[in-house]
Amino acid sequence: MKKWLKRIGIGIAVIFVILFILPFAFKGKILKMAQEGASTSVNAKITFDDDLSLSLIRNFPNLSVGVNNLKIIGIDSFKHDTLFSAPQIRLTIDISSLIGGNKPINIRKIYLDQPRLNVVVLKSGKANYDIAKPDTSTVVDTSTSAPMSLKLKNVEIEDGYIAYNDQSMDLDMVAGGANLNLKGDFADNIFVMSTELGSSNMNLSYGGMTLISKSVLDVNTNIDVDLNKMRFAIKDIAVKMNELPLNAKGWLQMNDNNMDMDFTLEAPTSEFKSFLSVVPGCYTKDFSQVKTSGKMGLKFGIKGVMDSLRMPATHAELKVDNASFQYPGLPASVSGINVDFKFDNPDGTPDKSIVDLNKFQANLGGEPLDAKLYLSTPISNAYAKGYLKTAVHLEKWLNLMPLEKNTSLKGEILADMNFEGHYSEIAPGKLQDLNAAGRIAINGLQYNSPSTLPLSINNLKLNLSPKIFDLPSVDMTYGKSTISANGQISNMLGYLFNEETLHGNLNLTSKSLDLNEWMNSLPKSTEEAPKVDTAAPMAAPIIPTNIDFQLTANAGSMQFQDYNLTNCVAKLNIANGVISIDPIKASLWGSTFEMNRTSYAHVKGGDPIVNSSIALSNLNPSKLNEKIALVNKYAPALKDIEGLANLNMNLKTNLTQEMGVDMNSVFADGNLNVLKGLINMPNWLSEAGKFFKWDAKKLELQPTKVGFTIENGELKLKDSIRMKLPKGGKMSMIGKVKLDQSIDFGGRIIAEGKSLPLKITGTVQNPKLVIDWKAFGKGLAQPYLDKGKEEIKNKVNKAADDILNKARAQAENLKQTAREKADQLRQEAHKLAEKERTEGDRLANEALKKANDEADKLMAKASNPIEKFAAEKAVKILKKEAEKKANQFKLAAGNSANKLEAEANKKADALVAEADNKSAEIIKNAEEQRNKINEK
């Protein structure tokens, strides 16, 4: 008996060993197929750990495969967006599909732990989830093909995070703490799909308005799935959002060219408290103690076909009757809440849609709120009528709503707005026919809370009319910052509805602006977003061509990061898709900072371009290296300089789509005028210092004006840098620094009456000095042998030095002449380039004007609503094509202008280089002649 037990035990142990070892036989195949699939099937970067975890024990007899740290990162416009990431994914695979032949791998279950899904849809409609490569394979006869590779029975998600940002619809949804358990035999065409879905923190906003905030969602449903007909019918469903239960029934069928549906949703309860729980900001931790009264009714139905031309018949209604609520521990209540809202579309014809907010009333602790809105004929000629009236004393909110502890609030908000009219009255030249007016006023507002900066608005007035939104004054304090402003925006309605030009101006004055305080006060998300996305750089904005806006700003001081600017003045203009700033002035680092003729332009399909003229006066050069990345890249040695200098520079560069500087495109021309300065003794001079027994730790920079250019990834000096050395010595050098930070400098050291050629190579971080010490040593010993010989030698040296000095003067004159010719070439090319750009602008404006003229003709011919609707569609297409053509003109002109300047700069550089070579040859010949004299 013991023998049999021993044999059984050994057998079980062997089986477990086999189950443990066997998976590793398939590891290579699975990894290879996963890697090949990742690289060939999608237009995205997919990464995951190579060390797959395999087990036959976890889901015996199937194989369990664990994939760690999977990431799907977009490309092109989405190269900084992580579409999907998960620290752990576990797949259950049918082991028989791994054995023999080229069988597809059959996946039966998918488990995802803490996945992060980040969906982004751009305004153009391009989405980061559209990563599948087009299927160019030959059509396969499915009757004889291999079985499906996806035979799922279960999908499980634990603690997920889902973000959906659709910029084309201005829709933003975030669901945190998401859990999903999806069951069904997905290998069959007809089956029941069982779903358990939940989210502990759901948020939804549309058009900038919060619809759902920090809500808890639970959904349990069984759906009949028919993949043959692509029909999904709700068998039973239970939905609950916060305290609001919902009932739903219906079906959805996805056809080749449309979707057919019949779906209804309603709240089974009539208690107002249930509805209040889903109102953003009202669902608090002690919501169960809130006292409420009143009834509510909520219904929604949608039925019919939806395609590119039709929409289903839709009906939605919300009614609240004489409701009230009062939070525990607060003395006042919100009462008299009455809502009567309907949305109706009887047959799916879009133009028959009606939005009717017949009643929206509430009594806020004794102060009334009253609003009404009616919308009809949204397609043919939209009609809107409504009003909003309220006068709120904010002190009373402390008695109505539970606010954060230690929060104080006071002041008043007054609003009185009404409007009535048709869309046709917003057409060009007809705005005055629109019946609309209103005003908003804020007086004595003071808001203090532990989680935000103190806000104080002494007064704010905004007058609204169809043509002008007028801001006569605003006087406010936010944290340490004070702001006074006034301005106007005109043609806002024409801009929103007709894509006409928006005009505006704003004057802003501040004694002090602390932008760091503003940034630090921004609320932190309670839900962790995908890390790569939170660190993603800002996308380069495309400036609309139909904005004409001017801003003037004056600030006594402004703190941003570690920049402390004072006496700030700025004038900004936005027009024709270009931001122009002329000037920006401020005191910075104890110097005067100024930017003139600065512009930012970004044509769709091209790179953002910045042009600027920069001047810094009386600055410490070390600050340039410390604060400006471009300087740190090319001239990190400036960090060791203490002194005063002036910098003047013309800069032109392309930016990346993420607003970074494209270093290879940088073109700069300027000069650094060193007034005085000391520099730490460079390490690369230490060998020379030991030889000459220099004990100085700092060297004095001679006052000098050093011209420079940056082009094609190289910084070139036009003039020599000169320094005083200990014991009456001198040093000068000239050369270039490349983008890879390799250096190539030449020059000379004059010490103890001798001139030594020097060469500096290596990198800016590790420069190397090369001097012919052997030749120098022989000449150095001779003067001490005989005093008489020394006097003769001095005379000979003087004659030799005269030859060399004359050669240097000749060389310098040659280089100066070349520089002048080079500058002339550059200036002439710049003038021609500006003509090209002006001509491009002219052609672009002509194209836009022609399109506008044709659009006016089309609209003038339209005599009925249908023709007007068709004409409006045609006009939009016409204007988009015109803008595209205009941008092409500008882009072509810009490229031609850039080419002209680039060719001129190339010729100019060649002239300078030729002069430098000839100068070097003249000096070399003079040095050889001087050496021969010295040898005699």
Buried (B, 14 or more C-beta within 10 A) or exposed (E): EEEEEEEEEEEEEEEEEEBEEBBEEBBEEBBEEBEEEBEEEBEBBBEBEEEBBBBBEBBEEBBBBBBBEBBBBBEEBBBBBBBBBBEBBBBBBBBEBBEEEEBBBBBBBBBBBBBBBBBBBBEEEBBBBEBEEEEEEEEEEEEEEEEBEEBBBBBBBBEBBBBBBBBEEEBBBBBBBBBBBBBBBBBEEEBEBBBBBBBBBBBBBBEEEEBBBBBBBBBBBBBBBBEEEEBBBBEEBEBBBBBBBBBBBBBBBEEEEBBBBBBBBBBEBBBBBBBBBBBBEBBBEEBEEBEBBBBBBBBBBBBBBBEEEBBBBBBBBBBBBEBBBBBEEBEBBBBBBBBBBBBBBEEBEEBBBBBBBEBBBBBBBEBEBBBBBBBBBBBBBBBBBBBBBBBBBBBBBBBBBBBEEEBEBBBBBBBBBBBBBBBBBBBEEBBEEBEBEBBBBBEEBBBBBEEBBEBBBBBBBBBBBBBBBBBEEBBBBBBBBBBBBBBBBBBBBBBEEBBBBBBBBBBBBBBBBBEBBBEEEEEEEEBEBBEBBEEBEEEBEBBBBBBBBBBBBBBBBBBEEEBEBBBBEBBBBBBBBBBBBBBBBBBBBEBBBBBBEBBBBBBEEBBBBBBBBBBBBEBBBBBBBBBBEBBBBBBBBBBBBBBBBBBBBBBBBBBBBEBEBBBEBBBBBBBBBBBEBBBEBBEBBEEBBEBBEBEEEBBBBBBBBBBBBBBBBBBBBBBBBBBBBBEEBBBBBBBBBBBEBEBBBBBBBBBBBBBBBBBBBBBBEEBEBEBEEEEBEEBBEEBEEEEEEBEEBEEBBEEBBEBBEEBBEBBBEBBEEBBEBBBEBBEEBBEBBEEBBEBBBEBBBBBBEEBBEBBEEBBEEBEEBEEBBEBBEBBEEBBEEBBEBBBBBBBBBBEBBBEBBBEBBEBBBEBBEEBBEBBEEBBEEBBEBBEEBBEE
